[in-house]
C-alpha cells in the first residue's frame, strides 16, 4: 500500500512539474522594451545555440497573451527562432468575449503598431538575432496588426496573417516590403472572401509577394482549439503547416 501511495505521489509531483514547466519553460523570460514614452511588455522564447537566429514577432488574438499564444511562441523557439510574444494589453487577458471586445476597443491602433515596431526594433538590436531575418505572425486581431507592422516596418522580411483585417489603401500596401502569407475562412463574416480577393488583387497589382488561401468550410478563428464551435482540426493543421513552411523559407532557421 505504501509503495502504491509513493508511486502515486511521485506521479503527481512529476505531473505538477511538467505542468509548471509548460507554463514557465526554462527558455522563456519576461521582457520590457521602450515604446515611445511608454514601456511595452512581452515574453521572449529563446532557441538553443548562440545564433544569430532569425526572429518572429508573435501577435495575440483579441483574447490577449494567453496560454495558446504562448504555445505558438514556444513552437517557433523549438524550430530555431527567437520568438517574442508581445503583450498589447499590458498584462490583461480576457476571460470571455465581452471582455475581449472591450480590451480590443480600448487598444489605440497607433499604440499597438508602435509597440510592435518597437518590439521588432528591440529584437533587431539583440546580439543573438539576425536583423535581416525578422518576421511576424498574428491571429484574429493579431493578424490585422501583423500586416500593419509590415506597413510600418520596411525591414520586416515576412508576415503571416491568420484571418486578420486587411488594409485597402494602396499607398499603405505599397509600403509593404515583406513577403505575405495569409490563411482565411470562407465562412468568416468579418474578413470575407471578397476582402481577401481584393487584397490579393491589390498586392499583385503592386508586384508584391503574396500567397493567400481561403478554407471554404471554415469560419473565423478556425485554428484555435479553444474555439469549440469553430475549430477545424484539418484546416488548422494545414494553415499551421503553411505558416511554418513559409517562415522557414523566408527566414531560414537553423535546426539544432
N, C-alpha and C positions, 0 to 999 in steps of 0.2 A: 504493500500500500504506500509506504514511504517512497519507494522507488517511482511509483506512478505519480505521486504528488510532486516529487523533484523534477521528473521529466516534464510534467505539465507546467511547472513554474519556469523551468528553463525555456520551454517553448514560448510561453507568454512573454518572457523577458526578451527573447530573440525577436519576437513579432513586434514588440514595442520599439526595440532598437531599429528594426528595419523601417517601421513607420516614421520614426523620428528622422532617420537618415533621408527618407524620401522627401520629407518636408523641408529639412535643412541639410542638404547634401554638403559634403566637405568642400566641394569645388565652388560653392555659392557664397557670395558675400554681399551685404547691403552696401550701396554706394550713394554718394551725393555728388552733384556737379552743378556749377552755376548756370542759371538760365536767365539772362538779363540781370535784373536786380534781385531775382528770386533764387531759391535753391530747389533743384529738382532731385527726385529720388528714383532709384531703380534697384534691381537685383542683377548682379553680374555673375555669370556662369562661365567658368574657365575650362578649357580643354587641357589635355595632357601635353607635355612638351613645352619648349621655351618659345616657340614661334620664330618670326612673326606669323600670326594667324590671320585669316580673314575674320570679319566680324559681322554679326547680324543684329539689327535693332528689332526687338520683339515688341509688338504693339497690341495691347489687350482689347478685348471686346468692351461693350458698354457696361459689363459687369465689374470691370476693374481688374487689378492684378491678382487673380485668384489662382487656385491650385492647377487648373487646367492649363493656363498660360505659362505657369512655372514649369510644368511638364514639357511644354513645347520648347522652352528655352533650354532645359536640360538635354533634350534630344539633340538640339543643334550643337551644344557643347560636346556631347558624345561623338559627334561627327567631325569635330576638329575646328569649330568656330568659337571665338569669343562672343558670347551671347549676352546682350544687355536688355533685360525686360524693363522698360521704363514704366514708372507709375504715374500716369497722367492725373490720377485722382488724389495724389499726395496722401496715401495711406488708407483711403476709404474703399471698401469693397461692397457691392450691392448684394443684398440677400433676397431681393425679389424684383420683378420687372418695374414696378413703380419707382423703387429706389434707384434702379439703374437708369431709368428715364430721367429722373431728377439730377443725378450725377452727371449724365451726359449733357443735359441742358445747361448745367452750371459750369461747364468747362468752356471758357472762351477759346474759340478756334485759334486765335493768334497766340495765346499762351501754349496751347497744345503743340502747335507747329514749332514754336520757339523752344519748348522742352525737347522736342525731337531733334531739331537741328543742333542744339547744344549737346544732346546725347551723342549724335554722330561725330561731332567735332571732338568731344571728350574721348571717344573711342579712337579716333584717328591720331590722337597725341599719345596714346599708350605705346610703350616700347614693344609689347607683345602683339600688337596689331599692325597689319599691313594697311596703310591708309588708302591704298589704291584698290582694296578688295573689301569694301563695306557695302552691305545690302540691308534690306528691311523687309519684314513680313508682318501683316496685320490681318485681323479677322473682324468682321462687322464694323463697328465704329473705328477700330484699329486699321481695317483695310482702307477706309477713307483717308485716315491720317497717313497711312503708308504712302499713298500716291501724292498727298500734299507735301510730304517730306521730299519725295522725288522732284516735285516742282521747285521746292525751296532750296534744295541742296544739289548743285550741279556735279558734285563729286561722288554722289551715290552711284554704285555700279549696277545694282539690280534691285528690283522691288517686286514683291508678291502681294497681290490684292485679293483677299478672300471675301467675297460678297460685301465689298465696301463701296460707298458712294463715289461716283466718278465725276471729275471735273469736265466741263464742256467748253470752257473758254480756250480758244485755240492759241491765244497768246501765252496762257499758262501751260498748255500742253507742249508748246514749242520749247519750254524751258526744261523739259524732262530729258536728261541725258542717260538715265538708267534704262537697261533692258527691263521690260514689263511682262509679268505673267499674271493672269487672273483666273479665278475659279468662281463661278456664279451658279445660282439655282434658277432653273427655268420657271419655277413657280413662285419666285420671290416677288412680292408685291411692292417692295421698297426700291430695290435696284432691279429693274425689269430687263428682260432680254432686249427690248428696244434701246434701253440705256446702254447696254453692253455693246450692241451693234453700232450705235452712234459713236461711242468712244473708240471702238476698234477702227471704224472708218476714218475718224479724225486723226488718230495716231498714224495710221498707214499713209494718209494723205500728206502728213508731215515727214514721212520717211522714218518714223520711229520704229524701234524693235518692240513688237507686241505679240503675245500669244495668249488668247483668251478662250476659255472653254465654258460652255453652258451645260449643266447637267439637267436634262429636261424634266425629270421627275422629282427634283429636289427643290426645297424652299430655302428660306433664309437660315443661316447658321446650321447648315446640314453637317458640318464637320465636327461639331461639338457633341460628344455623347451625353452631356448633361441636358441637351435639348431633347427631352424624352419624346416629344411629339413630332420632331422634325429631323432627328438624326438619321442619316442613311449611311450605314457602315461601308458598303462597297464604294459609293461615290466619295465618301470621306477618305477612304484609303487611296483611291485614285488621285484625288486632289492633293493629298499629302505627298504621294509619290512624285507627282508633277512638281510640286513646290521644292522638294528636297533635291530632285534631279536638276532642276533649273538653277537653283542657287549653287549647287556643286559645279555645274558647267560654267557659271559666270564668275564664281569666286574661288574655285579650286582649293578646297580644304585638303590638308594632308592627313590621311588616315594614319593613326598610330596604334 
